[in-house]
Amino acid sequence: MTKQDYYEQFGISPKIYNLGEECLALCKDKLEKADSIAEINQCKVISAMKEHRVNNGCFMQTNGYGYDDLGRDTLEKVYASVFHTEDALVRPQITCGTHALQLALFSNLRPGDELYAPAGKPYDTLEEVIGIRPSKGSLAEYGITYRQTDLLPDGSFDYGEIRKNIRPNTKMITIQRSKGYQVRPSFSVGQIGELISFIREIKPDVIIMVDNCYGEFVEEIEPSDVGADLVVGSLIKNPGGGLAPIGGYLCGTKECIENAAYRLTSPGLGKEVGASLGVLQEFYQGFFLAPTVVASAVKTAIFAACVFEKLGFPVLPRWKEDRADIIQSVTLRTPEALNAFCAGIQYASAVDGYVTPEAWDMPGYDSPVIMAAGAFVSGSSIELSADGPMREPYAAYMQGALTFSHGKLGVLSAAQMLLSRGLINLE
Ligand SMILES: *Cc1c(COP(=O)(O)O)cnc(C)c1O
């Protein structure tokens, strides 16, 4: 059997297969660039592990209070070295990305302080954390105010407004690297660096946090290399490398991390407690794999952009553009097409490959969301997945793929599903 025959067994018609081959040739240089960035990040991770003398003893299981958990403490040093920060908190007790972000906010803000978002609305789930949408336990309930400046229509920072909105009680700034569920470009680390320099001139001591979800290892440097005090993310996204079964991380200044540790566990206890149970080997090995796994995800995104651009859908970013995160949005324009796209991704999954996704009211989101996810780790979005809110413009946000072979198959399967359901025409 030829390679194409294997794809045909998967329901991929010759037309879609050939389109894929054409796209692969077209974006060859871009795919190679992703591999080259992975090499750099792989060096960073291995050298940090060597520096901190990672050994088998680090993978041992602790329970109870978890005092003197060598593996946990060493892993936090490894993260701090890779992100070039003074300290880090990397824990299975941080349940998800939203939890990590809320931890950073609640631990570093006090009543009367203001949180400022100079680059537009933060991620959907943070609306309830902040209290933009009223919610029990929000920052607003604790007397912490919030202010936001939207991006200019061309997607750039509104420096005039930002200058006006940084006030005496502005204690913390939040910047989101990835676009999340918005139709705007994700910010490159370079762009974030420019914004940080501008803010530092106005208020040198303000705490600048970057929501780093989906951005880790996509570029050669991280936001903490360009002046962020705190970078925060989820371990079931990029830095977990697909192996971490849970967890979140914060890397940042000694003071920010200390505050976060006292909030995560308890004042007085901080980083000293928190047994790692049995997850450390997966945390280490996942972090070791993360640079190449992220490259697989980036390559899948580039390939998807190329295929769907050729099929006539608006895509963001375009395949030719440099990447700032692993997310690819494809604007599908109708609920039927968004459904078909997600069904196609699901169809190509190793886990739950036999089910059809449906939209549901997910906690933390304000409209029904459809999700395609055939993940070994439930909800993991460093694994190939696609989701989108059921609202105009019916954009699918696709991300992940532990291997590019799977990513390619998923993208072709999504295109095939649109074709099979009569939602696109191929001459
Ligand atoms: C995923 C994500 C979050 C929230 O993470 P969860 O793990 O889903 O809670 C926050 N910000 C961005 C940009 C994200 O992509």
The ligand as a MOL file (V3000), in Angstrom:
LIG
                    3D

  0  0  0     0  0            999 V3000
M  V30 BEGIN CTAB
M  V30 COUNTS 15 15 0 0 0
M  V30 BEGIN ATOM
M  V30 1 C -6.2090 28.0460 28.3150 0
M  V30 2 C -5.9760 29.4550 28.6470 0
M  V30 3 C -6.2540 29.9640 29.9010 0
M  V30 4 C -6.9460 29.1630 30.9790 0
M  V30 5 O -6.4320 27.9290 31.1640 0
M  V30 6 P -7.3550 26.7110 31.6680 0
M  V30 7 O -6.3440 25.6720 31.9100 0
M  V30 8 O -8.3000 26.3860 30.5720 0
M  V30 9 O -8.0340 27.1500 32.8980 0
M  V30 10 C -5.9570 31.2720 30.1380 0
M  V30 11 N -5.4280 32.0550 29.1910 0
M  V30 12 C -5.1620 31.6090 27.9610 0
M  V30 13 C -4.5870 32.5320 26.9380 0
M  V30 14 C -5.4180 30.2960 27.6500 0
M  V30 15 O -5.1550 29.8550 26.4340 0
M  V30 END ATOM
M  V30 BEGIN BOND
M  V30 1 1 1 2
M  V30 2 1 2 3
M  V30 3 2 2 14
M  V30 4 1 3 4
M  V30 5 2 3 10
M  V30 6 1 4 5
M  V30 7 1 5 6
M  V30 8 2 6 7
M  V30 9 1 6 8
M  V30 10 1 6 9
M  V30 11 1 10 11
M  V30 12 2 11 12
M  V30 13 1 12 13
M  V30 14 1 12 14
M  V30 15 1 14 15
M  V30 END BOND
M  V30 END CTAB
M  END
